[in-house]
Amino acid sequence: MHLSRPAVSHHMQILKDAGFVTARKEGTMIYYSVNVDREGIKKVRNLIDHIDKLIAAESIDEEEF
């Protein structure tokens, strides 16, 4: 990856706070897992729906010009 370790840690913390991933710490290492419970899956679906809407809106804007 072309991101620094602090940048990756920051983004992973955002994903953790949003409920997309869970984390467990072993010593100085933190291991992240995708949250696959019902609520986590619902959040991922909502995120994908939101991205689809943004892409669709962008496509409409491009066609107008």
N, C-alpha and C positions, 0 to 999 in steps of 0.2 A: 504494500500500500504506500501511497505517497503522502500519508498523513503522519504527523508526529504522534508519539504515544499519548501525550496529554490531550491532543485533539480527539483521538479515538476514545479515550476514557471519557471525555466530555460528552461525546455523542452517545456512547453506551449508557451513560447516566441518564441522559434525556430519554432514551428508549426504555430504560428501567422505570423511571418516574412515570412514564406514560402507560406502563403496564404491558409493553410489548415483549419484554424479556425479564427473566429472573436472574439473580446473581448469587454465587456462593464464593466465599473467600477461603483460600487455603494458603496460609502463610502470607506472602506478599502478592500472590497471584489472585485475580478475580476471574472466575469462569462464568460466562453468560450462556443462557439457554433461551430459546424462543419459548414464550409463554403459550402453551398449547391447551390451556383450560378453556372452557366455554366463553368466558369473558374475554380472554386474549384473542381467540379466533374472531369474536364479534368485533373487536377493535381493529384487527387486520382487515376484515371485510369492509368496515366503515372507511378505513384509510384508502383502500383500493377504490371504493365507490367515489370518494372525494377526488382522488387523482384522475379517475375516468371523467368526471364532470369538468375538471380543469382542462384536461386535454380536449374534450369536446368543445368547450367554450373557446379555446385557443384556435381550434380548426375553423370554427365559424368566423372568428375575427379575421383570420388570414384570407378566407374566401371573399370577404367583403372588399378587400383592397385590390 
